[in-house]
Amino acid sequence: MALDRDHVLRSAAALLTRRSTATMDEVAKAAGISRATLHRHFAGRDALVRALEALGIEECEAALDAARLDEGPAVDAVHRLVREIEPAAALLAFLYTENQLFEGDGQNEGWSRIDDRIAALFRRGQRGGEFRIDLTPAWLTEALYGLLASGAWAVSEGRVAPKDFTYMIVELLLGGARRREES
């Protein structure tokens, strides 16, 4: 029987987003395979995390495409982006805490592509007068990542209803990012 790699990765992601310190034994059990089978496909935790990183980047880029960031007002595009990325938010929250993914020369260029696309959305909103210009697009991008991670953790812990995820993130982010009317 062939290993369903996607099933293993999604099982690992589901477990690790709830318990980031889960062992490889626990990951194997969650995926319904033996530890030996898991190790044949992922030599260790680092290999598994790197595979999850690739999945996270793939899902994030698909959400960016689905959100149609260049269409309509930038505020609406932010709403669409948060809504589209919500299914991957817990995985991204886990990856966000994996420091080895963001240190040194081995950083996956997918993260830079994602950063560039989101920063371009905020830059477009600034040029169009929708967002404050005193906050850099890079900072707004990092703030969005932080809110996505916080929202995913709050939902997984039952402190926030899943139906409120998009609303709460967008309202908090844009409440601080929108340009204030001159009095």
FENWO-V680425 format. One record per run of one state. SS is the DSSP state (alpha for helix, beta for strand, coil for the rest). FROM is the first residue (numbers start at 1). LEN is the number of residues. If there is no record, write none. Layout:
SS & FROM & LEN
SS & FROM & LEN
This chain:
coil & 1 & 4
alpha & 5 & 14
coil & 19 & 5
alpha & 24 & 8
coil & 32 & 3
alpha & 35 & 7
coil & 42 & 3
alpha & 45 & 22
coil & 67 & 7
alpha & 74 & 23
coil & 97 & 2
alpha & 99 & 3
coil & 102 & 7
alpha & 109 & 19
coil & 128 & 3
beta & 131 & 1
coil & 132 & 5
alpha & 137 & 20
coil & 157 & 5
alpha & 162 & 16
beta & 178 & 1
coil & 179 & 5
